[in-house]
Amino acid sequence: MTAEIITIGDEILIGQIVDTNSAFLGKAFNKIGISIYQITSVQDEKAHILKAMREAEDNADIIIITGGLGPTKDDVTKHTICEYFNDSLVENIEVLAHVEYLFSKYITTPISDLNRQQAMVPSKAKVLMNKFGTAPGMWLEKNGKVFVSLPGVPYEMKALITDEVNPALRSKFKFPYIRHKTVLTYGLGESAIAIRIEAWEDALPSFLKLAYLPSLGRVRLRISGKTNDKEQLERVIEEQVQLLLPQIEDIFVGFEDEGLIEVIVGNLLKQREMTLAVAESCTGGLMAKSLTANAGASSYFKGGVVTYATESKVNVLKVSDDDIKTYSVVSQQVAEQMAENVRQLYNADYGISTTGNAGPSKGDSDVEVGTVWIAIATKKGTMSQVFNFGNHRDKVNMKATNKAFEMLQKEILKK
């Protein structure tokens, strides 16, 4: 069973917004056994939408359309759907009552006829009530294919998929079982991993596929399968994972369903009732941001400082000015003092620091662009390593952040 996603909106095509809806739909459909055949983005223009719908009907069993359902003249989706299905718009009393309720309870501006137009829907459509907005979802069928039109507002679309669309699809169709198991690795590149596990990959059963997903210092290995026998698929994937892990033991950090490495590190700290503080220079707060993005981080993350300028390292973290002059701000001595002093400042079990030159110019140090020192301090001592993460600023900072968490995980697991 396949689906095609059509996103409507000039704002997507000109880069004004990012299409997060398709990512959500891909995950939501995959969970119930629907494979995405294609994702198409089109203009708010009738001929373009009609062409996309005709092609999608040839390609897929289920066509999901998002966007273009607003009350203004530039939103043409409903009229275009009517043309495609040789239909006309009729007023839906339930939707009209809902729109009037939303305006009376939550919206201070008076309701207008434009707003009431949201209750006009194709007569052949099954209406999907949008509890968070005025534009309803619409379900239509043609030649054995299902077309679903949804508002483009992400939280409205997500609720309709979860509460209305997926339950209806599961009732109408029998889907195969799709399973993914994603292994997280840090510290080795895609091609080096491929060489190391080549024999294992070649021996995978024919109904399993392996995908390499590299991203700035980490590579995800996704094992995927699709079958009608759920128990067999679960068992075979688990067997293959157990064969894989001994070959990547030194770079394996966990599974994607456990979260990214900062989540895994946080869980380790929580389990051991230990705490962390961070001192960042080149990474500019990326470590702290990654940690605090996770609910419950306050139980293990005590806080951090971004000592970006040289004087802040001296004034805030009390790094030796003489050492900075002797060794430079990008040095083992400075990185280790930053980690030790932030640990003491916050009375944490672990202190971790980054100091480096992300480029494009050399800044306060003459070290090569891409050079980063990372240090970890504990009550028992301090360790540090130096890396060169290349010459692209964002790449350097993200790689340094990922490497810092990787090093911290290994340090915690020593205990």
ROTITOR-823880 format. One line per 10 residues: number of its first residue (from 1); their letters; for each residue x, y, z of C-alpha. Coordinates in Angstrom, 3 decimals, always signed. Example, Ala and Ser with C-alpha at 12.3 -4.5 7.8 and 13.67 -1.06 7.14 Angstrom:
# residues 2
1	AS	+12.300:-4.500:+7.800 | +13.670:-1.060:+7.140
//
This chain:
# residues 415
1	MTAEIITIGD	+0.000:+0.000:+0.000 | +1.483:+3.326:-1.080 | +0.686:+6.978:-0.463 | +1.658:+10.217:-2.148 | +1.831:+13.539:-0.325 | +0.987:+16.778:-2.121 | +1.858:+19.967:-0.266 | +0.298:+23.174:-1.554 | +1.745:+26.622:-0.996 | +4.025:+29.123:-2.655
11	EILIGQIVDT	+5.587:+29.712:+0.766 | +7.125:+26.234:+0.618 | +8.471:+26.670:-2.908 | +10.168:+29.998:-2.173 | +11.723:+28.697:+1.038 | +9.702:+30.926:+3.349 | +8.702:+27.939:+5.472 | +10.078:+24.422:+5.846 | +7.782:+21.521:+4.968 | +7.657:+19.696:+8.296
21	NSAFLGKAFN	+4.239:+18.229:+7.488 | +5.650:+15.691:+5.045 | +8.182:+14.458:+7.593 | +5.410:+13.906:+10.125 | +3.193:+12.169:+7.561 | +6.032:+9.882:+6.474 | +6.553:+8.710:+10.053 | +2.859:+8.444:+10.864 | +2.081:+6.370:+7.769 | +5.145:+4.188:+8.145
31	KIGISIYQIT	+3.962:+3.185:+11.619 | +0.753:+1.692:+10.210 | +2.382:+0.019:+7.187 | +1.965:+2.606:+4.420 | +4.973:+3.346:+2.204 | +5.407:+6.859:+0.811 | +5.817:+6.719:-2.971 | +6.504:+10.415:-3.561 | +6.248:+13.878:-2.040 | +5.267:+16.736:-4.360
41	SVQDEKAHIL	+5.104:+20.464:-3.588 | +2.974:+22.654:-5.844 | +1.896:+26.277:-6.198 | -1.469:+27.664:-5.071 | -2.584:+27.375:-8.695 | -5.447:+25.259:-10.034 | -3.780:+23.734:-13.088 | -0.707:+22.765:-11.084 | -2.790:+21.132:-8.328 | -4.942:+19.234:-10.857
51	KAMREAEDNA	-1.848:+17.899:-12.619 | -0.360:+16.745:-9.311 | -3.614:+15.004:-8.328 | -3.872:+13.171:-11.663 | -0.288:+11.950:-11.419 | -0.693:+10.964:-7.760 | -3.783:+8.895:-8.593 | -1.658:+6.905:-11.057 | +1.152:+6.488:-8.537 | -0.472:+5.656:-5.212
61	DIIIITGGLG	-3.439:+4.208:-3.362 | -3.766:+7.083:-0.888 | -3.254:+10.745:-1.751 | -2.793:+13.213:+1.105 | -3.082:+16.912:+0.248 | -2.039:+19.551:+2.777 | -2.478:+23.313:+2.576 | -4.533:+25.810:+0.591 | -7.675:+25.579:+2.731 | -7.731:+29.117:+4.137
71	PTKDDVTKHT	-10.626:+31.562:+3.724 | -8.813:+33.995:+1.404 | -8.831:+34.155:-2.393 | -5.314:+32.752:-2.789 | -6.453:+29.413:-1.283 | -7.946:+27.455:-4.184 | -7.751:+23.854:-3.001 | -11.448:+23.254:-2.313 | -12.545:+24.652:-5.696 | -9.876:+22.586:-7.431
81	ICEYFNDSLV	-10.986:+19.417:-5.648 | -14.538:+20.082:-6.773 | -13.357:+20.326:-10.375 | -11.356:+17.103:-10.075 | -14.337:+15.201:-8.635 | -16.964:+16.959:-10.801 | -18.531:+18.234:-7.597 | -19.769:+21.475:-6.023 | -19.454:+23.115:-2.630 | -22.246:+22.874:-0.074
91	ENIEVLAHVE	-22.542:+24.314:+3.397 | -21.860:+21.877:+6.225 | -23.927:+22.860:+9.261 | -21.618:+21.069:+11.706 | -18.532:+22.890:+10.436 | -20.342:+26.242:+10.458 | -21.354:+25.740:+14.086 | -17.765:+24.839:+14.962 | -16.356:+27.933:+13.232 | -18.850:+30.176:+15.038
101	YLFSKYITTP	-17.983:+28.507:+18.346 | -14.244:+29.094:+17.855 | -14.824:+32.778:+17.124 | -17.139:+33.261:+20.087 | -14.774:+31.571:+22.538 | -11.210:+32.253:+21.379 | -11.082:+35.017:+18.753 | -11.579:+38.692:+19.576 | -12.194:+39.903:+16.005 | -15.784:+39.562:+14.711
111	ISDLNRQQAM	-16.584:+36.591:+12.489 | -16.936:+37.498:+8.795 | -18.535:+35.886:+5.765 | -15.054:+34.822:+4.693 | -14.695:+32.857:+7.895 | -18.116:+31.288:+7.382 | -16.945:+30.159:+3.926 | -14.795:+27.566:+5.735 | -18.024:+25.590:+6.189 | -18.353:+25.169:+2.390
121	VPSKAKVLMN	-17.111:+21.687:+1.458 | -17.433:+19.379:-1.584 | -20.768:+17.567:-1.430 | -19.115:+14.185:-2.032 | -16.631:+14.624:+0.818 | -16.729:+13.003:+4.214 | -15.931:+15.861:+6.585 | -13.163:+15.378:+9.154 | -13.749:+17.798:+12.022 | -10.766:+19.985:+12.854
131	KFGTAPGMWL	-11.065:+20.677:+16.574 | -8.134:+23.118:+16.561 | -9.034:+25.269:+13.538 | -11.711:+26.449:+11.143 | -10.689:+24.465:+8.026 | -12.067:+20.893:+8.105 | -10.350:+17.890:+6.637 | -12.053:+16.215:+3.663 | -12.053:+12.542:+2.610 | -13.054:+11.632:-0.964
141	EKNGKVFVSL	-12.736:+8.472:-3.059 | -12.304:+7.911:-6.785 | -11.470:+4.798:-8.812 | -10.627:+2.892:-5.646 | -8.201:+5.597:-4.473 | -8.538:+7.668:-1.299 | -7.939:+11.426:-1.395 | -7.636:+13.301:+1.888 | -7.308:+17.089:+1.998 | -6.019:+18.587:+5.247
151	PGVPYEMKAL	-5.166:+22.077:+6.511 | -1.506:+23.012:+6.285 | -1.208:+24.307:+9.861 | +1.009:+21.597:+11.398 | -0.754:+21.076:+14.737 | -4.156:+20.957:+13.005 | -2.928:+18.483:+10.385 | -1.235:+16.252:+12.987 | -4.371:+16.006:+15.112 | -6.500:+15.099:+12.084
161	ITDEVNPALR	-4.058:+12.387:+10.998 | -3.852:+10.893:+14.490 | -7.521:+11.150:+15.446 | -9.346:+10.783:+12.130 | -7.321:+9.726:+9.091 | -5.161:+6.858:+10.335 | -7.986:+5.111:+12.219 | -10.163:+5.345:+9.085 | -7.371:+4.010:+6.873 | -6.765:+1.070:+9.209
171	SKFKFPYIRH	-10.479:+0.241:+9.082 | -10.610:+0.391:+5.276 | -7.327:-1.351:+4.321 | -5.157:-4.221:+5.499 | -1.565:-3.025:+5.732 | +1.683:-4.992:+5.922 | +3.889:-4.616:+8.977 | +6.861:-2.269:+8.532 | +9.683:-2.303:+11.072 | +12.798:-0.150:+11.391
181	KTVLTYGLGE	+15.606:-0.621:+13.877 | +18.153:+2.193:+13.855 | +21.572:+1.807:+15.434 | +23.422:+4.977:+16.503 | +27.179:+5.180:+15.964 | +29.612:+8.012:+16.656 | +33.223:+8.527:+15.726 | +33.646:+6.653:+12.420 | +32.689:+7.678:+8.893 | +30.105:+6.047:+6.635
191	SAIAIRIEAW	+32.579:+4.450:+4.202 | +34.776:+3.059:+6.993 | +31.748:+1.465:+8.649 | +30.589:+0.028:+5.313 | +33.938:-1.694:+4.809 | +33.930:-3.049:+8.356 | +30.432:-4.614:+8.138 | +30.439:-5.544:+4.444 | +30.181:-9.307:+5.012 | +27.323:-8.867:+7.492
201	EDALPSFLKL	+25.453:-6.562:+5.107 | +25.877:-8.945:+2.159 | +24.398:-11.782:+4.227 | +21.201:-9.892:+5.209 | +17.955:-11.705:+4.326 | +16.402:-10.430:+1.087 | +13.440:-8.819:+2.853 | +15.729:-6.580:+4.936 | +17.475:-3.409:+3.775 | +20.288:-1.430:+5.358
211	AYLPSLGRVR	+20.539:+2.351:+5.001 | +23.454:+4.554:+6.073 | +22.375:+7.952:+7.441 | +25.474:+10.104:+8.118 | +25.255:+13.429:+9.959 | +28.206:+15.435:+11.331 | +30.171:+12.983:+13.416 | +27.523:+10.311:+13.679 | +26.158:+7.611:+11.377 | +22.791:+5.940:+11.869
221	LRISGKTNDK	+22.438:+2.402:+10.520 | +18.781:+1.723:+9.760 | +17.659:-1.873:+9.250 | +14.232:-1.992:+7.573 | +11.826:-4.736:+6.665 | +8.235:-5.126:+5.437 | +6.168:-8.288:+5.704 | +2.781:-9.633:+6.740 | +4.409:-11.747:+9.471 | +5.105:-9.323:+12.308
231	EQLERVIEEQ	+6.608:-11.884:+14.695 | +9.034:-13.232:+12.091 | +10.181:-9.739:+11.106 | +10.756:-8.677:+14.717 | +12.733:-11.851:+15.429 | +14.935:-11.667:+12.315 | +15.752:-7.971:+12.796 | +16.732:-8.591:+16.412 | +18.928:-11.523:+15.327 | +20.660:-9.342:+12.740
241	VQLLLPQIED	+21.234:-6.552:+15.249 | +22.895:-8.982:+17.632 | +25.198:-10.121:+14.809 | +26.022:-6.499:+13.948 | +26.788:-5.089:+17.398 | +30.038:-6.990:+18.070 | +31.447:-5.540:+14.824 | +30.750:-1.927:+15.853 | +31.141:-2.215:+19.612 | +33.671:+0.638:+19.824
251	IFVGFEDEGL	+31.410:+3.149:+18.032 | +27.949:+1.972:+19.140 | +26.143:+4.359:+21.512 | +22.538:+3.139:+21.465 | +19.367:+2.865:+19.419 | +17.410:+5.725:+17.892 | +14.234:+4.814:+19.782 | +16.208:+5.563:+22.962 | +16.845:+9.097:+21.671 | +19.907:+10.933:+20.385
261	IEVIVGNLLK	+23.169:+10.714:+22.266 | +22.391:+13.702:+24.502 | +19.236:+11.850:+25.624 | +21.194:+8.646:+26.199 | +23.797:+10.570:+28.213 | +21.054:+12.267:+30.217 | +19.447:+8.930:+31.026 | +22.805:+7.545:+32.179 | +23.337:+10.514:+34.477 | +19.805:+10.196:+35.833
271	QREMTLAVAE	+20.188:+6.468:+36.491 | +23.438:+7.051:+38.366 | +22.107:+10.145:+40.163 | +24.982:+12.223:+38.805 | +25.135:+15.781:+37.499 | +26.755:+17.752:+34.694 | +27.868:+21.312:+33.985 | +29.202:+22.629:+30.664 | +31.614:+25.379:+29.650 | +31.376:+26.251:+25.960
281	SCTGGLMAKS	+33.438:+28.464:+23.739 | +33.315:+27.561:+20.036 | +30.058:+25.577:+20.369 | +28.319:+28.702:+21.662 | +25.662:+26.999:+23.795 | +24.847:+24.071:+21.493 | +25.581:+21.526:+24.226 | +23.352:+23.295:+26.741 | +20.606:+23.668:+24.140 | +20.760:+19.959:+23.264
291	LTANAGASSY	+20.572:+18.953:+26.913 | +17.726:+21.265:+27.900 | +15.609:+20.266:+24.892 | +14.783:+17.091:+26.820 | +12.132:+16.991:+29.524 | +13.553:+16.267:+32.966 | +17.031:+17.578:+32.190 | +16.993:+19.673:+35.371 | +17.542:+16.500:+37.388 | +21.055:+16.073:+35.980
301	FKGGVVTYAT	+22.052:+19.273:+34.150 | +23.111:+21.925:+36.651 | +23.913:+24.660:+34.143 | +26.528:+26.065:+31.836 | +28.416:+29.111:+30.667 | +29.310:+30.340:+27.193 | +32.718:+31.951:+27.653 | +33.153:+32.922:+24.039 | +35.613:+35.803:+24.364 | +39.052:+35.342:+25.914
311	ESKVNVLKVS	+38.358:+37.740:+28.784 | +35.244:+35.811:+29.798 | +37.318:+32.646:+30.190 | +39.536:+34.573:+32.596 | +36.871:+36.602:+34.400 | +34.077:+34.027:+34.650 | +35.877:+30.682:+34.699 | +39.139:+31.900:+36.234 | +41.260:+30.321:+33.497 | +44.912:+31.315:+33.920
321	DDDIKTYSVV	+45.734:+34.393:+31.851 | +49.376:+33.266:+31.767 | +48.373:+29.884:+30.296 | +46.272:+31.599:+27.648 | +49.233:+33.776:+26.669 | +51.587:+30.804:+26.671 | +49.430:+28.129:+25.036 | +46.552:+30.145:+23.424 | +42.816:+29.867:+24.102 | +42.599:+26.769:+21.923
331	SQQVAEQMAE	+44.792:+24.456:+23.947 | +44.728:+21.472:+26.257 | +45.573:+23.657:+29.259 | +42.662:+26.037:+28.695 | +40.142:+23.278:+27.857 | +40.993:+21.356:+31.020 | +40.791:+24.439:+33.249 | +37.416:+25.321:+31.743 | +36.067:+21.835:+32.497 | +37.513:+21.717:+36.007
341	NVRQLYNADY	+36.351:+25.175:+36.963 | +32.805:+24.855:+35.598 | +32.462:+21.569:+37.488 | +33.469:+23.313:+40.685 | +31.359:+26.385:+39.923 | +28.196:+24.274:+39.734 | +29.317:+21.570:+42.187 | +28.639:+18.916:+39.527 | +29.965:+15.399:+39.125 | +31.098:+16.100:+35.558
351	GISTTGNAGP	+32.341:+19.230:+33.873 | +32.783:+19.281:+30.105 | +34.266:+22.012:+27.924 | +34.871:+22.932:+24.301 | +37.346:+25.483:+23.022 | +38.262:+25.709:+19.381 | +38.514:+27.624:+16.150 | +35.402:+27.087:+14.036 | +36.481:+29.635:+11.418 | +36.373:+31.160:+8.956
361	SKGDSDVEVG	+39.175:+33.324:+10.464 | +41.574:+32.313:+13.220 | +40.239:+34.678:+15.895 | +42.098:+34.724:+19.229 | +44.293:+31.749:+18.359 | +46.673:+30.841:+15.564 | +45.643:+27.182:+15.511 | +44.322:+25.715:+12.287 | +40.644:+26.333:+11.513 | +38.616:+23.316:+12.650
371	TVWIAIATKK	+40.783:+22.568:+15.681 | +38.767:+21.858:+18.839 | +39.882:+20.750:+22.311 | +37.301:+18.901:+24.411 | +37.892:+18.206:+28.094 | +35.983:+16.261:+30.756 | +36.609:+16.824:+34.452 | +35.537:+14.573:+37.313 | +36.381:+14.496:+40.998 | +39.094:+11.958:+40.186
381	GTMSQVFNFG	+40.795:+13.860:+37.374 | +40.566:+15.433:+33.940 | +41.022:+14.059:+30.425 | +41.063:+15.881:+27.092 | +41.410:+15.291:+23.360 | +42.059:+17.461:+20.338 | +40.265:+17.108:+16.986 | +40.122:+18.764:+13.601 | +36.550:+18.868:+12.332 | +37.159:+20.547:+8.952
391	NHRDKVNMKA	+36.672:+24.059:+7.631 | +32.909:+24.671:+7.678 | +31.765:+26.618:+10.743 | +28.420:+24.874:+11.358 | +29.971:+21.485:+10.678 | +32.786:+22.131:+13.179 | +30.384:+23.198:+15.922 | +27.947:+20.312:+15.450 | +30.726:+17.737:+15.212 | +32.315:+19.131:+18.383
401	TNKAFEMLQK	+28.974:+18.946:+20.221 | +28.360:+15.356:+19.125 | +31.919:+14.301:+19.949 | +31.695:+15.889:+23.412 | +28.595:+13.838:+24.247 | +30.196:+10.697:+22.815 | +33.265:+11.203:+25.033 | +31.084:+11.907:+28.052 | +29.065:+8.726:+27.527 | +32.225:+6.630:+27.470
411	EILKK	+33.497:+8.367:+30.602 | +30.244:+7.733:+32.473 | +30.234:+4.057:+31.459 | +33.692:+3.609:+33.031 | +32.128:+4.015:+36.467
//
